[in-house]
């Protein structure tokens, strides 16, 4: 199936584009301070995956970092929509009316839309509590929609694993299940931490590591689908 090859190709870009763009912004703001017109935006000696010295938003929203981040997120959103639609076509090929198809399509495309909205408003600052709440809700919606979509897709693939045995490497499907389960557990355990004031550095480190976990799902997708032999 050509859709399998397309999903395999798209999935690696959904991993690479956000990973490179966000970490490029991190390198710029920590190592190339002279390109930032506002010196208050600079971060020194930070590796937020461990020390949590800055949030992702803090790193990517300043000029010129957002010139890299925003186009990368728009591209990622487009690729996400294609990814979920191609997965729908693959599942329908093996089972026309699977009970989870509409669910992972809805949540998957909704996550892409939420990411687009977040990217549009990133770096636009208004001193209104309602606006700040709106941005947090959009970002939270992206995370929730993405995890729910990933969960439904993994459940769908597991239910069809016998029919898909010639096309997938089951080892990576199991790794996807483990990853999604870990993300759900971490998200649930983090609710009290996020709700309470303080623990800023821990929250930031959690944000970076959780982001990495979300996009690793797509890297595992790339590894899971077998290359079609000619």
Secondary structure, DSSP 8 states (H G I E B T S, - for coil): -HHHHHHHHHHHHHHHHHHHHHHHHHHHHHH-GGG-SSGGG---S--TTTS--S-HHHHHSSTTHHHHHHHHHHHHHHHHHHHHHHHHHHHHHH-TT-TTHHHHHHHHHHHHHHHHHHHHHTT-----HHHHHHHHHHHHHHHHHHHHHHHHHHHHHHHTTTTTTTTB-HHHHHHHHHHHHHHHHHHHHHHHHHHSS--HHHHHHHHHHHHHHHHHHHHHHHHHB-----
